[in-house]
Amino acid sequence: MGPALSRVLLEQVAAGQRPATVRLSRPGRVVAFGRRDRVSPGYRAAVEAARQGGFPGMERISGGRAAAFTEGALSLTFTIPDARPAEGTERRFAEWSGLVRDTFRDLGADARVGAVPGEYCPGEYSINAGGRIKLAGVGQRMVKGAAHLGFVILVSGSGLVAETLAPVYSALELEYDPQKVGSLEDVVPGVGLEEVEDALLERLDDRVGAKETGLDGKTREAAASISPDFRSKP
């Protein structure tokens, strides 16, 4: 229900029905495809390759190319009200990628913002370790009145992600170097999901005074009703 919920939250924030919202979750095994993937001639083959590897496909609302979540990954999303969202695109990327980078540094990683050659879902606001391996990626989507940023954070399981994405990127005919897939555990041995979640929440609390809240039933129902629309069709 991840991308469906992101869509509902984006619409609610844009309409002034909800304040700025941060969501931190554990999606499990899935390959998230971007809009450019969906128009690629190799898209169906890529979805099938992911499925054969045990990863269902989903269509995320933000930009970028295919990325994989595992049991060792976190999804971090920001939904932000903005009357002129296009004017703040670079500022949002820089601000929130900087927060994720600083969180990784708190944990002991030599984290930097920037792409590494051959990375999956390449982007200048990716977070890498020492300029060698990618640790997290980010995509953005804007509508009138709000913007959504979504991060894929690999805490562990980089080998599984590297293996899973190889046939996916081959089908999409995109440059990809599995050696550039990394996780926080690769550079901070022993780090776990809870530790990373706590560090992110601490940084968020310092920055914006984040307040924990649950999802109301109406929002859950709205997301559930459109969830099938975001499942990749083989």
C-alpha positions, -999 to 999 in steps of 0.1 A, spaced: 0 0 0 31 22 1 27 43 -31 -11 44 -28 -7 58 7 19 83 -6 -6 95 -32 -34 99 -7 -12 118 17 0 141 -11 -35 149 -21 -45 156 15 -15 179 21 -21 197 -11 -57 203 -2 -48 216 32 -65 186 50 -32 175 66 0 192 77 34 183 65 38 146 70 68 123 74 64 85 71 91 60 80 83 24 72 96 -11 63 82 -21 30 97 -56 27 106 -72 -6 95 -52 -36 110 -35 -67 97 0 -71 96 12 -107 95 49 -118 75 65 -145 103 64 -170 106 26 -164 69 22 -172 72 36 -207 104 15 -214 100 -13 -240 116 -36 -215 93 -28 -187 72 -60 -188 104 -81 -189 118 -62 -160 87 -67 -139 88 -104 -147 126 -106 -138 118 -90 -104 89 -114 -98 110 -144 -106 135 -132 -80 108 -131 -54 102 -94 -56 67 -81 -67 68 -49 -87 51 -16 -77 48 17 -94 60 46 -72 47 81 -75 81 98 -75 107 100 -103 138 79 -108 144 44 -121 140 9 -105 150 5 -69 146 -26 -46 135 -28 -10 142 -58 12 136 -68 48 168 -47 55 155 -15 39 136 16 51 113 39 32 114 75 43 89 99 27 82 136 32 49 152 21 53 190 22 28 218 15 41 243 -10 21 268 -30 48 268 -57 64 234 -54 84 236 -86 104 266 -73 116 246 -43 127 214 -61 164 217 -56 161 232 -21 140 202 -9 164 177 -24 194 194 -8 177 199 26 164 164 31 192 145 14 215 165 38 195 153 68 198 117 57 235 121 51 240 137 85 221 108 101 244 83 85 273 103 97 259 102 132 260 64 129 296 64 118 294 63 80 315 84 57 283 96 41 282 121 12 256 134 -12 262 126 -48 259 99 -74 285 71 -79 290 58 -115 269 28 -123 245 31 -94 209 20 -96 183 48 -98 211 74 -104 207 109 -90 228 138 -79 212 137 -44 219 100 -37 237 94 -5 269 73 -9 297 60 14 330 76 6 321 81 -30 323 43 -35 289 27 -29 253 39 -29 235 38 5 202 56 -3 184 72 -32 157 98 -34 129 108 -59 104 136 -59 69 143 -72 50 176 -72 13 185 -75 -4 218 -72 0 227 -35 24 201 -23 56 180 -29 65 144 -21 101 131 -15 107 94 -11 140 78 1 151 42 -4 175 35 25 195 2 25 204 -7 61 215 -43 52 211 -68 24 231 -50 -3 240 -83 -19 204 -94 -24 195 -60 -39 225 -61 -63 215 -96 -74 178 -87 -78 184 -56 -98 208 -71 -123 182 -87 -146 158 -58 -140 183 -33 -153 193 -56 -181 157 -58 -193 154 -20 -191 187 -17 -210 202 7 -184 237 11 -171 242 -7 -138 271 -19 -117 261 -43 -89 293 -35 -71 280 0 -64 251 -13 -44 258 -7 -7 242 -7 27 249 10 60 258 -24 75 286 -26 49 303 4 63 290 4 99 291 -33 109 263 -44 133 240 -14 126 203 -24 125 169 -11 114 159 1 148 191 20 153 188 37 120 151 45 126 159 60 160 187 81 145 165 94 117 137 103 142 161 121 164 174 142 135 138 149 124 128 160 159 158 183 161 150 198 127 112 201 127 99 189 161 82 159 145 52 146 164 43 109 161 7 102 150 -13 73 136 -32 70 103 -69 75 105 -93 49 91 -105 72 62 -69 76 50 -62 39 52 -94 31 33 -86 56 6 -51 41 1 -64 5 1 -90 14 -26 -64 26 -51 -36 2 -41 -42 -22 -70 -35 7 -94 1 8 -83 9 -29 -87 31 -36 -117 14 -56 -144 36 -84 -158 
